[in-house]
Amino acid sequence: MENHEPFGAKWSMFCRLKVRSYVLAANVAGTLKVAPLQILKFPVVLPHKFLDAEKFNLRFSDASEITEIADKLRWYRYQKGLRQRDAADYAGINRSTYIHYEEAGRDFYPKEHMEKLAELFEVPLENLLDDYKAALWWLLPVVWGERFSWI
């Protein structure tokens, strides 16, 4: 029987593909071996936050039922299992600013922040907008030939 030492080789980072994704390389018996490495990051969610998310998700089984931008942001964040801090960090904004985004009644959402959040939630930007702002998003370029920097 051959003696295998799967972790006996000295692995080193060959290249970085994207955030938390790497290719590792090792010299094993004169042969170049490569392996992918994906570093997963799981937020620690406190038990009372699970209850909040569960109650909210019972109100809305699907994002298409939600009419307010604030509720859509919260729904998508809960679906991804993210904290407000995670969403804020990804969008490049303060946590307090993101908290205000999830409060009902807000009228101004900077386009660049909403685009980053749509990227994080892996949905088209239009899915995060309410009907009025979605209509503006598509109508204004037709009228003035450009999109505004606010949503």
C-alpha positions as CSV (number, residue, x, y, z in Angstrom):
1,M,0.0,0.0,0.0
2,E,1.4,3.4,-1.0
3,N,1.8,6.0,1.8
4,H,-0.2,9.1,1.0
5,E,0.4,12.4,2.8
6,P,-2.3,14.7,1.4
7,F,-1.3,17.6,3.5
8,G,2.4,16.9,3.6
9,A,3.2,19.1,0.6
10,K,4.0,22.7,1.2
11,W,1.2,24.6,-0.5
12,S,1.6,28.3,-1.5
13,M,-0.6,30.8,-3.0
14,F,-0.2,30.8,-6.8
15,C,-2.7,33.5,-7.6
16,R,-5.7,35.4,-6.3
17,L,-8.8,35.0,-8.5
18,K,-11.2,37.3,-6.7
19,V,-12.1,38.2,-3.1
20,R,-11.6,35.0,-1.0
21,S,-10.8,32.9,-4.0
22,Y,-7.3,31.6,-4.7
23,V,-5.3,29.0,-6.6
24,L,-2.8,27.1,-4.5
25,A,0.3,25.3,-5.9
26,A,2.6,22.7,-4.5
27,N,5.6,20.6,-5.7
28,V,4.7,17.0,-4.9
29,A,7.4,14.5,-6.0
30,G,8.6,16.8,-8.7
31,T,5.1,17.4,-10.1
32,L,3.3,20.7,-9.9
33,K,-0.1,20.3,-8.2
34,V,-2.7,23.0,-8.1
35,A,-5.9,23.3,-6.1
36,P,-8.6,25.9,-5.7
37,L,-9.2,27.5,-2.4
38,Q,-12.5,29.3,-1.5
39,I,-12.6,30.9,1.9
40,L,-16.1,31.1,3.1
41,K,-17.3,33.7,5.5
42,F,-20.3,33.1,7.7
43,P,-21.7,35.8,9.9
44,V,-22.6,34.9,13.4
45,V,-26.3,35.7,13.8
46,L,-27.7,36.0,17.3
47,P,-30.8,33.9,18.1
48,H,-33.1,36.9,18.5
49,K,-32.1,38.0,15.0
50,F,-33.4,34.7,13.7
51,L,-36.8,35.4,15.2
52,D,-36.9,38.9,13.6
53,A,-36.0,37.4,10.2
54,E,-38.5,34.6,10.6
55,K,-41.3,37.0,11.5
56,F,-40.4,39.3,8.6
57,N,-40.2,36.4,6.1
58,L,-43.6,35.1,7.2
59,R,-45.1,38.5,6.2
60,F,-43.5,38.2,2.7
61,S,-43.0,34.9,1.1
62,D,-41.7,36.5,-2.1
63,A,-39.9,39.8,-3.0
64,S,-42.6,40.6,-5.6
65,E,-45.1,41.0,-2.7
66,I,-43.1,43.9,-1.2
67,T,-43.8,47.4,-2.3
68,E,-41.4,49.5,-0.2
69,I,-37.6,49.8,-1.0
70,A,-36.7,49.5,2.7
71,D,-38.6,46.2,3.1
72,K,-37.1,44.9,-0.1
73,L,-33.6,45.6,1.2
74,R,-34.4,43.9,4.5
75,W,-35.9,40.9,2.7
76,Y,-33.0,40.3,0.4
77,R,-30.5,40.8,3.3
78,Y,-32.4,38.1,5.3
79,Q,-32.4,35.8,2.3
80,K,-28.6,36.0,2.1
81,G,-28.2,35.6,5.8
82,L,-26.4,38.9,6.1
83,R,-26.2,41.4,8.9
84,Q,-26.8,45.1,8.3
85,R,-23.0,45.6,8.9
86,D,-22.2,43.2,6.1
87,A,-24.5,44.9,3.6
88,A,-23.1,48.4,4.6
89,D,-19.5,47.2,4.3
90,Y,-20.1,45.8,0.8
91,A,-21.8,49.0,-0.3
92,G,-19.0,51.1,1.2
93,I,-21.3,53.0,3.5
94,N,-21.6,53.4,7.3
95,R,-23.8,50.9,9.1
96,S,-26.0,53.8,10.4
97,T,-26.6,54.9,6.8
98,Y,-27.7,51.4,5.8
99,I,-30.0,51.2,8.8
100,H,-31.7,54.3,7.5
101,Y,-32.1,52.6,4.1
102,E,-34.1,49.9,5.8
103,E,-36.4,52.4,7.5
104,A,-39.7,53.0,5.8
105,G,-40.4,56.5,4.5
106,R,-36.9,57.2,3.1
107,D,-37.0,59.0,-0.3
108,F,-33.4,59.2,-1.4
109,Y,-31.2,56.2,-2.2
110,P,-27.9,57.0,-4.0
111,K,-27.7,55.0,-7.2
112,E,-24.1,53.8,-6.6
113,H,-25.1,52.4,-3.2
114,M,-28.2,50.7,-4.6
115,E,-26.1,49.2,-7.5
116,K,-23.6,47.7,-5.0
117,L,-26.5,46.3,-2.9
118,A,-28.1,44.8,-6.0
119,E,-24.7,43.2,-6.8
120,L,-24.5,41.8,-3.2
121,F,-28.0,40.4,-3.3
122,E,-27.4,39.1,-6.9
123,V,-30.6,40.7,-8.3
124,P,-31.1,43.4,-10.9
125,L,-31.3,46.9,-9.6
126,E,-34.9,47.2,-10.6
127,N,-35.8,44.5,-8.1
128,L,-34.8,46.7,-5.3
129,L,-36.9,49.7,-6.4
130,D,-40.5,50.5,-5.7
131,D,-42.9,50.9,-8.7
132,Y,-42.5,54.7,-8.7
133,K,-38.7,54.7,-8.7
134,A,-38.5,51.9,-11.2
135,A,-40.7,53.9,-13.6
136,L,-38.4,56.9,-13.1
137,W,-35.4,54.7,-13.6
138,W,-36.6,53.6,-17.1
139,L,-38.6,56.7,-18.1
140,L,-36.0,59.5,-17.4
141,P,-33.4,58.2,-19.9
142,V,-36.0,58.2,-22.6
143,V,-37.0,61.8,-21.8
144,W,-33.5,63.3,-21.0
145,G,-31.1,60.7,-22.4
146,E,-29.4,60.0,-19.1
147,R,-29.9,58.4,-15.8
148,F,-29.8,60.4,-12.6
149,S,-27.4,59.7,-9.8
150,W,-30.3,59.3,-7.3
151,I,-33.0,56.8,-7.0
